[in-house]
């Protein structure tokens, strides 16, 4: 359970601190964003356009919604950003693998923002797991691990670190983790995919806790590079706080 300090930090960060917008130029850079047709993904894309990103790839399950988002972005100014819309269904490992193959063939890749995620009070299945786990955890890390070598190669190619960001959430601190500590037969995902034991009201929280734990292990594989004075790929887990997005809609499963 979170401590009183956790609560205090959460609320102070939400109401007492407004991050300043960055002013770093993204000219010449290529950025890929999943879940880019609305919410955090959309606003991240819009800010990158303001920062003069050269190539921006919006990735979503429904290409028509991605195209609508693209047109909305283009209508807001005379930005010279090249915007593409690619399809990826994070509920399907085959779709994620095919998408990753397209990404690693890009001539340059500076940033992967793995933002696509879902929250639902229902209990849908995807790839034999409860869908929140499939989308938020397994598919997200499948994509990240497949693309990581391309980011490392791009860093060497361009002489500057690249970035991998997986959208996080401070609600991970509120996740009930008893099923992670004592899973049935030692099988965490199988236990969490047992509908008779699932608490879907807090499943999103738990998924973000698992993401954080997996990310802590993944960063151990990103080695220090003397030429960069740090890793060739900077990996982070940004927690945006409370935002008005479509994440918690449940009428269509909540994938964003």
C-alpha positions as CSV (number, residue, x, y, z in Angstrom):
1,X,0.0,0.0,0.0
2,X,1.2,3.5,-0.7
3,X,2.4,5.6,2.2
4,X,1.2,9.1,3.3
5,X,4.3,10.4,1.5
6,X,3.2,8.7,-1.7
7,X,-0.2,10.4,-1.6
8,X,1.4,13.8,-0.7
9,X,3.8,13.6,-3.6
10,X,1.1,12.5,-6.0
11,X,-1.3,15.4,-5.2
12,X,1.5,18.0,-4.9
13,X,2.8,17.0,-8.4
14,X,-0.7,17.2,-9.8
15,X,-1.8,20.6,-8.5
16,X,1.4,22.4,-7.4
17,X,3.8,21.8,-10.3
18,X,3.3,22.6,-13.9
19,X,6.1,21.3,-16.1
20,X,7.5,23.7,-18.6
21,X,7.2,22.9,-22.3
22,X,10.4,21.8,-23.9
23,X,12.1,23.9,-26.6
24,X,14.5,21.4,-28.0
25,X,14.4,21.2,-31.8
26,X,13.5,17.9,-33.3
27,X,14.5,19.0,-36.8
28,X,15.9,16.1,-38.7
29,X,14.6,13.5,-36.3
30,X,12.1,10.6,-36.7
31,X,9.6,9.8,-34.0
32,X,7.2,6.9,-33.8
33,X,4.2,7.1,-31.4
34,X,1.7,4.3,-30.7
35,X,-1.8,5.2,-29.6
36,X,-1.3,8.5,-31.4
37,X,-4.9,9.3,-32.6
38,X,-6.1,10.8,-29.2
39,X,-5.1,11.6,-25.7
40,X,-1.5,11.7,-24.6
41,X,-0.3,10.3,-27.9
42,X,-2.1,12.9,-29.9
43,X,-0.8,15.8,-27.7
44,X,2.7,14.4,-27.7
45,X,2.6,14.4,-31.5
46,X,1.2,17.9,-31.6
47,X,4.0,19.2,-29.4
48,X,6.6,17.5,-31.5
49,X,5.2,19.2,-34.6
50,X,5.7,22.5,-32.7
51,X,9.3,21.4,-32.1
52,X,9.8,21.0,-35.9
53,X,10.1,17.2,-35.9
54,X,10.9,16.1,-39.5
55,X,9.3,12.7,-39.6
56,X,6.4,11.7,-37.4
57,X,4.7,8.3,-37.6
58,X,1.3,8.0,-35.9
59,X,0.4,4.5,-35.0
60,X,-3.0,3.2,-34.0
61,X,-5.4,0.3,-34.4
62,X,-7.9,2.2,-36.6
63,X,-6.1,3.9,-39.5
64,X,-9.1,6.0,-40.3
65,X,-8.9,7.6,-36.9
66,X,-5.2,8.1,-37.3
67,X,-5.8,9.9,-40.6
68,X,-8.4,12.1,-39.0
69,X,-5.9,13.0,-36.3
70,X,-3.3,13.7,-38.9
71,X,-5.6,16.1,-40.7
72,X,-6.4,17.8,-37.5
73,X,-2.7,18.3,-36.7
74,X,-2.0,19.6,-40.2
75,X,-4.9,22.1,-40.0
76,X,-3.4,23.9,-37.1
77,X,-0.5,25.5,-38.9
78,X,2.1,25.4,-41.6
79,X,4.4,22.8,-40.1
80,X,6.7,21.1,-42.5
81,X,6.6,17.8,-40.6
82,X,6.1,14.7,-42.7
83,X,3.3,12.7,-41.0
84,X,2.5,9.1,-41.8
85,X,-0.2,6.8,-40.3
86,X,0.7,3.2,-39.6
87,X,-1.6,0.4,-38.4
88,X,-0.8,-1.6,-35.3
89,X,-3.1,-3.7,-33.1
90,X,-1.6,-4.1,-29.7
91,X,-4.0,-7.0,-29.0
92,X,-2.3,-9.1,-31.6
93,X,1.3,-10.3,-31.3
94,X,1.4,-10.9,-35.1
95,X,0.4,-7.3,-35.7
96,X,3.0,-6.0,-33.3
97,X,5.7,-8.1,-34.9
98,X,4.8,-6.9,-38.4
99,X,4.7,-3.3,-37.2
100,X,8.1,-3.7,-35.6
101,X,9.6,-5.0,-38.8
102,X,8.4,-1.8,-40.6
103,X,9.9,0.3,-37.8
104,X,13.3,-1.3,-37.9
105,X,13.5,-0.7,-41.6
106,X,13.3,3.1,-41.2
107,X,16.5,4.9,-42.3
108,X,16.5,6.7,-39.0
109,X,14.7,6.3,-35.7
110,X,15.3,8.7,-32.8
111,X,12.3,8.1,-30.5
112,X,9.8,5.4,-29.8
113,X,7.0,6.5,-27.6
114,X,5.1,3.3,-26.6
115,X,2.0,5.0,-25.5
116,X,-0.8,2.7,-26.6
117,X,-2.7,1.2,-23.6
118,X,-6.1,0.3,-22.3
119,X,-8.2,0.2,-19.2
120,X,-11.5,-1.7,-18.9
121,X,-13.8,-3.0,-16.2
122,X,-14.7,-5.9,-18.5
123,X,-12.7,-9.1,-18.8
124,X,-11.8,-9.5,-22.5
125,X,-9.1,-12.0,-23.6
126,X,-6.4,-11.5,-26.2
127,X,-3.6,-13.9,-27.0
128,X,-4.9,-16.2,-24.2
129,X,-4.4,-13.5,-21.5
130,X,-6.6,-10.9,-20.0
131,X,-6.4,-8.1,-22.6
132,X,-5.0,-5.4,-20.4
133,X,-2.0,-7.5,-19.7
134,X,-1.6,-8.3,-23.4
135,X,-1.8,-4.7,-24.5
136,X,-0.2,-2.8,-21.7
137,X,2.5,-5.3,-20.8
138,X,3.4,-8.1,-23.2
139,X,2.8,-6.4,-26.5
140,X,4.4,-3.2,-25.3
141,X,7.6,-5.0,-24.3
142,X,7.5,-7.2,-27.4
143,X,7.5,-4.0,-29.5
144,X,10.1,-2.3,-27.4
145,X,12.5,-5.2,-27.4
146,X,12.2,-5.7,-31.2
147,X,12.8,-2.0,-31.8
148,X,15.6,-1.5,-29.2
149,X,18.4,-2.7,-31.5
150,X,17.3,-0.2,-34.2
151,X,17.4,2.6,-31.7
152,X,20.8,1.6,-30.6
153,X,22.0,1.4,-34.2
154,X,20.5,4.8,-35.0
155,X,22.3,6.3,-32.0
156,X,25.6,5.0,-33.3
157,X,24.7,6.2,-36.8
158,X,23.8,9.8,-35.7
159,X,26.2,10.2,-32.8
160,X,23.5,11.0,-30.2
161,X,21.5,8.9,-27.8
162,X,18.0,7.8,-28.9
163,X,15.0,7.5,-26.6
164,X,12.5,4.8,-25.7
165,X,9.6,6.0,-23.5
166,X,6.8,3.8,-22.2
167,X,3.9,5.8,-20.8
168,X,3.6,5.2,-17.1
169,X,1.3,6.2,-14.4
170,X,1.7,7.1,-10.7
171,X,-1.2,4.8,-10.0
172,X,1.2,1.9,-10.1
173,X,1.8,2.8,-6.4
174,X,-1.8,2.0,-5.6
175,X,-1.8,-1.5,-7.3
176,X,-2.7,-4.5,-5.2
177,X,0.3,-6.8,-5.7
178,X,-0.6,-9.9,-3.7
179,X,-1.1,-11.9,-6.9
180,X,2.4,-10.9,-8.1
181,X,3.9,-12.1,-4.8
182,X,2.0,-15.4,-4.5
183,X,0.7,-16.4,-8.0
184,X,-0.9,-19.8,-8.3
185,X,1.7,-22.4,-9.3
186,X,4.2,-19.6,-9.8
187,X,2.4,-18.4,-13.0
188,X,1.8,-14.6,-12.7
189,X,0.0,-14.0,-16.0
190,X,-2.1,-17.2,-15.8
191,X,-3.2,-16.2,-12.3
192,X,-4.1,-12.7,-13.4
193,X,-6.0,-14.1,-16.4
194,X,-8.3,-16.2,-14.1
195,X,-11.6,-14.3,-14.3
196,X,-12.8,-15.8,-11.0
197,X,-9.9,-14.0,-9.2
198,X,-9.6,-10.8,-11.2
199,X,-10.1,-7.4,-9.8
200,X,-10.7,-5.4,-12.9
201,X,-11.2,-2.1,-11.0
202,X,-7.5,-2.0,-10.3
203,X,-6.2,-4.0,-13.2
204,X,-4.9,-0.9,-15.0
205,X,-2.9,0.1,-11.9
206,X,-1.5,-3.4,-11.7
207,X,-0.5,-3.4,-15.3
208,X,1.5,-0.2,-14.8
209,X,3.3,-1.7,-11.8
210,X,4.3,-4.7,-14.0
211,X,5.4,-2.4,-16.7
212,X,7.7,-0.6,-14.3
213,X,9.1,-3.8,-12.9
214,X,9.8,-5.1,-16.5
215,X,11.3,-1.8,-17.5
216,X,13.7,-2.0,-14.5
217,X,15.0,-5.3,-15.9
218,X,15.1,-4.1,-19.5
219,X,17.3,-1.1,-18.8
220,X,20.0,-3.5,-17.5
221,X,20.5,-4.6,-21.1
222,X,21.2,-1.1,-22.3
223,X,24.9,-0.8,-21.8
224,X,26.9,2.4,-21.0
225,X,28.6,4.0,-24.0
226,X,31.7,6.0,-23.4
227,X,31.1,8.2,-26.5
228,X,27.7,9.2,-25.1
229,X,28.7,9.5,-21.5
230,X,25.7,7.2,-20.8
231,X,23.5,4.7,-22.5
232,X,23.0,4.8,-26.3
233,X,19.2,4.6,-25.6
234,X,17.7,6.6,-22.8
235,X,14.7,4.6,-21.4
236,X,12.1,6.3,-19.3
237,X,8.6,5.8,-17.8
238,X,6.9,9.2,-17.8
239,X,3.9,9.5,-15.5
240,X,1.7,12.3,-16.9
241,X,-0.7,12.7,-13.9
242,X,-4.4,13.1,-14.3
243,X,-5.3,14.0,-17.8
244,X,-8.5,14.2,-19.8
245,X,-8.2,11.3,-22.3
246,X,-10.3,8.5,-23.6
247,X,-8.4,5.9,-21.6
248,X,-11.1,4.9,-19.3
249,X,-13.9,4.5,-21.8
250,X,-15.1,0.9,-21.8
251,X,-17.7,0.7,-24.5
252,X,-15.1,-0.6,-27.0
253,X,-12.6,-2.3,-24.7
254,X,-10.7,0.9,-23.9
255,X,-7.8,0.5,-26.3
256,X,-6.2,3.9,-27.1
